[in-house]
């Protein structure tokens, strides 16, 4: 029996038992499957109090040798990356492992020739084109720390991230395609860099053939640099605990936090979780529809599949362009076997015409996956019957930016699936449910706060430049525990169902936004004195954003006020954080100590005013009635 690749339920049970009883032996055995320049002195050294977590202590490696070089002998001519354009008429790109290796080495040499060295930070603001995956791997090749910024964020959001990371370089493109739209990415970067002093070089990939403004001495065309670059690049030898990348995620305070993942542990966990959850086989074509701007794209488009020697598909477009059949057209075109997408996409496609799916055979599919948020039962059944033809196990995966990889999920065809349940933890993962006082709930058929009591190799190590924030956010709520911020239920068989965030974070289409971050943006609009933002159920996005705003400015046109507020949010964060509802209110429900009662605002946003609880203890109870009177959701229901 191998812990490395689980093939039966009995093997799952045995691996899980071993991983709990002797985690170091378990992970040490798995780590033997990789190429190391120097083996570890100790598998694990940790405490959650500081927190200090070190996996494969003093080991040395380069992750790109494990993603590329070690495959060249046996898989050099195997497809590593398939790129499918936004436009179905544009020719796709296929790169073998040998071709991808050459491109990564050339790109790494471009970085080096432009002054980037081990430990430097490089921010990447690119569309979903091959250069994005190549840039990520090139940074890792030379030990530079990459920080990918989703190419939908605003100039202000980019500036925040570049400044926090003190990045020396930004890699971007002249523009990008997203469905029917074309977006000038270089122009957004130029605006961002007006507020940044650390950036010395901007590399610009050509995508749309536009002629953007090029700042002399700073901006260079990536294609021209690649043409000059040598195709051999000696990889930088990294310590297992050296940072691999920073990925910024919204928190419950306004400032995005840079989650740091390291080279050794992340590598082992990305590969292990990919192989086992999806039950990947050598000839499979695998497609994750996420963007590399999010953690899903890091772990399950780039690193996990390439570590496993898989063929990974990268898609530039959106599910609804040029029509709602695009996903299924791509599945048939490239004979995709494993398909991994978000509940948001599934619900949007469900709302369309059944013929959009039925027009395609989809007979190559053998495994379906769901990521980003819990998938509701109705969407699960539609996905199972319409896409999977009831022949494909659905892996409903729960994990986070901070966990580095999938934590709780079925293993395709090995462990049981259950609609709307993430089901069982992967071997090596030790989840617990706690009550509000921090006592462990050991019985099944209970719900509580989801924590993890023992580290796994993919766990975050710190938040960039602010270790105290990491400690306070994840490790201080309950002593000796990593607190996920999620609530969960456990059924009679020990299956976990995630029931959503318990902190001030809203999950919109699988993307997390801190309420404080959105409120900060709203409050920059002239005349706004205060705001409160909550999430509410949304048929497509899972959660929508509902903003309550106190406005005391001179403008008397409510539409103009709302438009101005939206503009501020777009400027500060990006269009993806636009509220569904902006309600102008005379005041907010507060306790006598000044705390905003978000629970009440959530209920109103949901249109459920029957269970608001006792409002008499509020500073001004009447304000609740005034908000309800004007709430569009409540009006519709009454």
Residue pairs with C-beta under 8 A, 6 or more apart in sequence:
1 11
1 14
1 15
2 11
3 15
3 18
3 19
3 26
3 29
3 30
3 427
4 29
4 30
4 33
4 272
4 275
5 275
5 276
6 12
6 15
6 276
6 411
6 414
6 427
7 414
8 414
9 414
9 415
11 414
12 411
12 414
12 415
12 424
12 427
15 26
15 427
16 424
16 425
16 427
18 25
18 26
18 427
19 26
19 27
19 427
19 428
19 429
20 430
20 454
23 43
23 44
23 428
23 454
24 42
24 43
24 44
25 43
26 427
26 428
27 43
27 44
27 55
27 268
27 428
27 457
28 40
28 43
30 268
30 272
31 40
31 43
31 56
31 59
31 264
31 268
33 271
34 61
34 66
34 267
34 268
34 271
35 61
35 65
35 66
35 69
35 70
36 59
36 60
36 61
37 60
37 61
37 62
37 237
38 58
38 59
38 60
39 59
40 56
40 57
40 58
40 59
40 240
40 264
41 57
41 58
41 59
42 54
42 57
42 58
43 55
43 56
43 57
44 53
44 54
44 55
44 57
44 455
45 52
45 53
45 54
45 57
46 52
46 53
46 54
46 455
48 455
48 475
48 479
48 480
48 481
48 482
49 475
49 479
49 480
50 471
51 470
51 471
51 474
51 475
53 455
53 459
53 461
54 240
54 241
55 240
55 241
55 262
55 264
55 265
55 268
55 455
55 457
56 240
56 264
56 265
56 268
56 457
57 240
57 241
58 239
58 240
59 239
59 240
59 264
60 237
60 238
60 239
60 240
61 237
61 238
61 240
61 263
61 264
61 267
62 140
62 141
62 143
62 235
62 236
62 237
62 238
62 263
63 140
63 238
63 244
63 263
63 266
63 267
63 303
63 307
64 104
64 137
64 140
64 141
64 235
65 235
66 267
66 271
66 307
67 137
67 302
67 303
67 306
67 307
68 80
68 97
68 100
68 101
68 104
68 137
68 306
69 101
69 235
71 78
71 80
71 97
71 309
72 97
72 98
72 101
75 97
75 309
76 96
76 97
76 98
77 96
77 97
77 98
78 96
78 97
78 309
78 311
79 94
79 95
79 96
79 285
79 311
80 95
80 96
80 97
80 99
80 100
80 306
80 311
80 312
81 93
81 94
81 95
81 100
81 130
81 133
81 311
81 312
81 313
81 314
82 92
82 93
82 94
82 285
82 311
82 312
82 313
82 314
82 334
83 92
83 93
83 94
83 95
83 129
83 130
83 313
83 314
83 315
83 316
84 92
84 313
84 314
84 315
84 316
84 317
84 330
84 333
84 334
85 91
85 92
85 177
85 316
85 317
86 177
86 178
86 179
86 316
86 317
86 318
86 321
87 177
87 317
88 322
88 326
88 329
92 333
92 334
93 130
95 103
95 130
97 309
100 134
100 137
100 306
102 231
103 130
103 134
103 226
104 134
104 137
104 138
104 141
104 233
105 138
105 141
105 230
105 231
105 232
105 233
106 226
106 229
106 230
106 231
106 233
107 131
107 134
107 135
107 137
107 138
107 226
107 229
108 138
108 139
108 141
108 142
108 233
108 235
109 229
109 230
109 233
110 138
110 203
110 222
110 225
110 226
110 229
111 122
111 138
111 139
111 142
111 144
111 169
112 142
112 233
113 225
113 228
113 229
114 169
114 200
114 201
114 203
114 220
114 225
115 168
115 200
115 201
116 122
116 139
116 142
116 144
116 168
116 169
116 201
117 142
117 143
117 144
118 142
118 143
118 144
118 236
118 238
119 143
119 144
119 145
119 242
120 144
120 145
120 167
120 168
120 169
121 144
121 145
121 146
121 147
121 165
121 166
121 167
121 168
121 246
122 135
122 139
122 144
122 145
122 146
122 147
122 167
122 168
122 169
122 170
122 171
123 146
123 147
123 148
123 149
123 158
123 161
123 162
123 165
123 167
123 169
123 170
123 171
123 199
124 132
124 135
124 136
124 139
124 146
124 147
124 148
124 149
124 170
124 171
124 172
125 148
125 149
125 151
125 153
125 158
125 170
125 171
125 172
125 185
125 188
125 189
126 132
126 135
126 148
126 151
126 171
126 172
126 173
126 176
126 185
126 205
127 151
127 173
127 176
127 177
127 178
127 185
127 207
127 316
128 291
128 292
128 314
128 315
128 316
129 173
129 205
129 207
129 316
130 314
131 171
131 173
131 205
131 222
132 148
132 292
132 314
133 292
133 301
133 302
133 314
135 146
135 171
136 146
136 148
136 245
136 292
136 298
136 302
137 302
137 306
139 145
139 146
139 245
140 146
140 244
140 245
140 263
141 233
141 235
141 236
142 233
142 235
142 236
143 236
143 238
143 242
145 165
145 243
145 244
145 245
145 246
146 244
146 245
146 246
147 161
147 165
147 167
147 245
147 246
147 247
147 248
147 258
148 245
148 247
148 292
148 293
148 297
148 298
149 157
149 158
149 161
149 248
149 293
150 291
150 293
150 294
150 574
150 576
151 176
151 183
151 185
151 291
151 293
152 178
152 293
152 574
152 575
152 576
153 161
153 573
153 574
154 188
154 570
154 571
154 572
154 573
154 574
155 188
155 189
155 191
155 192
155 571
156 192
156 195
156 571
156 572
156 573
157 256
157 572
157 573
157 574
158 188
158 189
158 192
159 192
159 193
159 194
159 195
159 196
160 248
160 255
160 256
161 167
161 248
161 256
161 258
162 170
162 192
162 193
162 196
162 198
162 199
163 195
163 196
163 198
164 248
164 255
164 256
164 258
164 464
164 465
165 246
165 258
165 464
166 198
167 196
167 198
167 199
168 198
168 199
168 200
168 201
169 199
169 200
169 201
169 202
169 203
170 189
170 193
170 199
170 201
170 202
170 203
171 202
171 203
171 205
171 222
172 185
172 186
172 189
172 202
172 203
172 204
172 205
173 185
173 186
173 204
173 205
173 206
173 207
173 208
174 184
174 185
174 186
174 204
174 205
174 206
174 207
174 208
174 209
174 210
174 211
174 212
175 182
175 183
175 184
175 185
175 186
175 207
175 208
175 210
175 212
176 182
176 183
176 185
176 207
176 208
177 207
177 208
177 316
177 317
178 317
178 318
179 317
179 318
179 320
179 321
180 321
182 208
184 210
184 212
186 204
186 210
186 212
186 213
187 212
187 213
189 202
190 212
190 213
190 215
193 199
193 202
199 218
200 218
201 218
201 219
201 220
202 215
202 218
202 219
202 220
203 220
203 221
203 222
203 225
204 212
204 214
204 219
204 220
204 221
204 222
205 222
205 223
206 221
206 222
206 223
214 221
238 244
238 263
239 263
239 264
240 262
240 263
240 264
240 265
241 262
241 263
241 264
241 265
241 461
242 262
242 263
243 260
243 261
243 262
243 263
243 461
244 261
244 262
244 263
244 266
244 267
245 260
245 261
245 298
246 258
246 259
246 260
246 464
247 258
247 259
247 261
247 294
247 295
247 298
247 401
248 256
248 257
248 258
248 259
249 256
249 257
249 259
249 295
249 401
249 402
249 512
250 256
250 505
250 512
250 513
250 514
250 517
251 257
251 469
251 473
251 505
251 514
251 516
251 517
252 503
252 504
252 505
252 514
252 515
252 516
253 514
253 516
253 517
254 514
254 516
254 517
254 519
254 520
255 517
256 517
257 463
257 464
257 466
257 469
257 470
257 473
258 463
258 464
258 465
259 401
259 402
259 460
259 463
259 464
260 460
260 461
260 462
260 463
260 464
261 404
261 458
261 460
261 461
262 461
264 457
265 404
265 457
265 458
265 459
266 303
266 404
266 405
266 457
266 458
267 303
267 307
268 457
268 458
269 404
269 405
269 456
269 457
269 458
270 299
270 300
270 303
270 304
270 307
270 404
270 405
270 458
271 303
271 304
271 307
271 308
272 405
272 426
272 428
272 457
273 299
273 304
273 405
273 406
273 426
273 458
274 280
274 299
274 300
274 304
274 305
274 307
274 308
274 310
274 405
275 308
276 411
276 426
276 427
277 369
277 395
277 397
277 406
277 409
277 410
277 411
277 412
277 426
278 286
278 338
278 340
278 367
278 369
278 395
278 412
279 367
279 411
279 412
279 413
279 414
280 286
280 305
280 308
280 310
280 338
281 337
282 309
284 310
284 311
284 337
284 338
284 366
285 311
285 313
285 334
285 335
285 336
285 337
285 338
285 364
286 305
286 310
286 311
286 312
286 313
286 336
286 337
286 338
286 340
287 312
287 313
287 315
287 330
287 331
287 334
287 336
287 338
287 339
287 340
288 296
288 297
288 300
288 301
288 305
288 312
288 313
288 340
288 341
288 369
288 371
289 315
289 319
289 327
289 339
289 340
289 341
289 342
289 345
290 296
290 297
290 300
290 301
290 340
290 341
290 342
290 371
290 372
291 297
292 298
292 301
292 302
292 314
294 401
294 510
294 511
295 400
295 401
295 404
296 340
296 371
296 372
296 510
299 404
299 405
299 458
300 340
300 371
301 312
301 314
302 312
304 310
304 405
305 311
305 312
306 312
313 330
313 334
313 336
315 330
317 326
318 326
319 326
319 327
319 341
319 345
319 348
319 349
320 326
320 348
320 349
320 352
323 356
324 349
324 352
324 353
324 356
325 356
325 357
325 359
325 360
327 339
327 341
327 345
327 349
328 356
328 357
328 359
328 360
328 362
328 387
329 360
330 336
331 339
331 360
331 362
331 364
331 365
332 360
332 361
332 362
332 364
335 364
336 364
336 365
337 364
337 365
337 366
337 367
338 365
338 366
338 367
338 369
338 412
339 365
339 367
339 368
339 369
339 387
340 368
340 369
340 370
340 371
340 395
341 369
341 370
341 371
342 370
342 371
342 372
342 373
342 509
342 510
343 370
343 372
343 373
343 374
343 375
343 376
343 379
343 510
343 542
344 372
344 373
344 509
344 510
344 540
344 541
344 542
346 370
346 375
346 379
346 382
346 383
347 376
347 379
347 539
347 540
347 542
348 540
349 356
349 357
350 378
350 379
350 382
350 386
351 539
351 540
354 386
357 386
357 387
358 386
362 387
362 389
365 387
365 388
365 391
365 392
366 391
366 392
367 392
367 393
367 395
367 412
367 413
368 383
368 384
368 387
368 388
368 392
368 393
368 394
368 395
369 394
369 395
369 396
369 397
370 380
370 383
370 394
370 395
370 396
370 397
371 397
371 399
371 510
372 507
372 509
372 510
372 511
372 542
373 507
373 509
373 510
373 542
373 543
374 396
374 398
374 420
374 422
374 497
374 498
374 499
374 500
375 383
375 394
375 396
375 419
375 420
376 420
377 419
377 420
380 394
380 396
380 419
380 420
381 419
383 394
384 390
384 392
384 394
384 419
388 394
393 410
393 412
393 413
393 417
394 410
394 417
395 409
395 410
395 411
395 412
395 417
396 409
396 410
396 417
396 420
396 421
396 422
396 423
397 406
397 408
397 409
397 422
398 406
398 407
398 408
398 409
398 422
398 486
398 496
398 498
399 405
399 406
399 407
399 408
399 409
400 407
400 484
401 460
401 512
402 459
402 460
402 474
403 456
403 458
403 459
403 460
404 457
404 458
404 459
404 460
405 458
406 426
407 425
407 426
407 429
407 431
407 452
407 456
408 422
408 423
408 424
408 425
408 426
408 429
408 431
408 496
408 498
409 422
409 423
409 424
409 426
410 416
410 417
410 423
410 424
411 426
415 423
415 424
416 423
416 493
416 495
417 423
418 491
418 495
420 497
421 491
421 495
421 496
421 497
422 495
422 496
422 497
422 498
423 495
423 496
424 494
424 495
424 496
425 431
425 496
428 456
428 457
429 452
429 456
430 452
430 453
430 454
431 450
431 451
431 452
431 453
431 488
431 496
432 440
432 441
432 450
432 451
432 452
432 453
432 481
433 440
433 441
433 446
433 447
433 448
433 449
433 450
433 451
433 488
433 490
434 440
434 441
434 448
434 449
434 451
434 478
434 481
435 441
435 448
435 449
436 449
438 477
438 478
438 479
438 481
441 448
441 490
444 490
444 491
444 492
444 493
444 494
445 490
445 491
445 492
446 489
446 490
447 487
447 488
447 489
447 490
447 499
448 487
448 488
449 477
449 478
449 483
449 484
449 486
449 487
449 488
449 502
450 484
450 486
450 487
450 488
450 496
450 498
451 478
451 481
451 482
451 483
451 484
452 481
452 482
452 484
453 480
453 481
453 482
455 482
459 482
460 470
460 474
461 470
462 470
463 469
463 470
463 473
474 482
474 483
475 481
475 482
475 483
477 483
485 501
485 502
485 503
485 505
486 498
486 499
486 500
486 501
486 502
487 498
487 499
487 500
487 501
487 502
488 496
488 497
488 498
488 499
489 496
489 497
489 499
490 496
490 497
491 497
500 507
501 507
501 512
501 535
504 514
504 515
504 516
504 598
505 512
505 513
505 514
505 515
506 512
506 513
506 515
506 518
506 533
506 534
506 535
506 543
506 545
507 535
507 542
507 543
508 535
508 538
508 541
508 542
508 543
508 544
508 545
508 576
508 577
509 540
509 541
509 542
509 576
510 542
511 576
513 545
513 573
513 577
515 532
515 533
515 534
515 598
517 573
517 577
518 533
518 545
518 547
518 569
518 573
518 577
518 579
519 531
519 532
519 533
519 547
520 572
521 568
521 569
521 571
521 572
521 573
521 577
522 528
522 531
522 533
522 547
522 549
522 565
522 568
522 569
523 530
523 531
524 568
524 572
525 561
525 564
525 565
525 567
525 568
526 553
526 564
527 551
527 552
527 553
527 554
527 555
527 561
528 549
528 550
528 551
528 553
528 565
529 550
529 551
529 552
530 549
530 550
530 588
531 547
531 548
531 549
531 550
532 547
532 548
532 588
532 596
532 598
532 601
533 545
533 546
533 547
533 548
533 579
534 545
534 546
534 548
534 598
534 601
534 602
534 605
535 543
535 544
535 545
535 546
535 602
535 605
536 543
536 544
536 546
536 580
536 581
536 602
536 605
536 606
536 633
537 543
537 544
537 606
538 544
538 580
544 579
544 580
544 581
545 577
545 578
545 579
545 580
545 581
546 579
546 580
546 581
546 583
546 601
546 605
547 565
547 579
547 581
547 582
547 583
548 583
548 585
548 588
548 601
548 627
549 561
549 565
549 582
549 583
549 584
549 585
550 584
550 585
550 586
550 587
550 588
551 561
551 584
553 561
555 561
555 564
558 584
561 584
562 582
562 584
565 582
566 578
566 579
566 582
569 577
569 578
569 579
570 577
570 578
581 605
581 632
581 633
583 627
583 630
583 631
583 632
584 630
585 623
585 626
585 627
585 630
586 623
586 626
586 627
587 620
587 623
587 626
588 596
588 601
588 623
589 596
589 597
589 600
589 601
589 615
589 618
589 620
589 623
589 624
589 627
590 596
590 597
590 618
590 619
590 620
591 597
591 617
591 618
591 619
592 617
592 618
592 619
594 619
597 618
599 613
600 612
600 613
600 615
600 624
601 627
603 609
603 611
603 612
604 612
604 624
604 627
604 628
604 631
604 633
604 634
605 631
605 633
606 633
607 631
607 633
607 634
607 636
607 637
609 628
609 634
612 624
615 621
615 624
618 624
628 634
